[in-house]
Amino acid sequence: MQPVVTVGIDGSPESLSAAHRATGGAETRRLTSRPLHAWPLPAPGPARGRRAVAHG
């Protein structure tokens, strides 16, 4: 299995710069590069039309 260079991207200028550098390094070494974009998902809120029930 060939090594893969994985670089995380969050949309910030620093992460985009890191992605360009990592991709260039991977190309120089003839490796595959894999950019990975991830973001946190907000927690779901209460369902509409339903009341919150306190348990205790």
N, C-alpha and C positions, 0 to 999 in steps of 0.2 A: 504494500500500500504506500503510495506517495504521500509525503508530508504535506500538510495544508497550513497556510498562514491565515489565521482568523483574526480579524480586527473589528472591534466594536465601534459603532457610530451612533451618536446621540443627537446629531444635528448641530453641535457646537462647532465653531471654527477650529478648535483644538482637535476634535475628533476627526474632522474632515482632513486636516493636515496629517494626522497620524495615519489615516486610511491611505492617503496618497503615498506616504513614505513606505508603509507596509506593502502596498501593492507594487511599488517600484522595486523594493527589496525582493519580493517574491518573483517578479519577472526576471531580475538579474540572476537569481538562483534557479530559474526554470521550475518554480513551484506554483501550485495553484493558490490563488488568494480567494478568501471568502469573507466579504464584508457582512457584518451582522448588525442589523438595526433593531433595537429593542426599546420599549418604553413601558412605564408602569401603567397598568389599567386601574382606573378609579374603582373603589369598592361600590358595589351596587347599592342604591338607596332603597328605602321601603317601597313596596309596590303601590302604585296609585290606587286610591279607592279603598285601601285597607287600613285599618287602625293598627298601630303598634300595640302589642300585648306584652305587659311586663310579667315575667316569671320570677318567682322568688320564694 
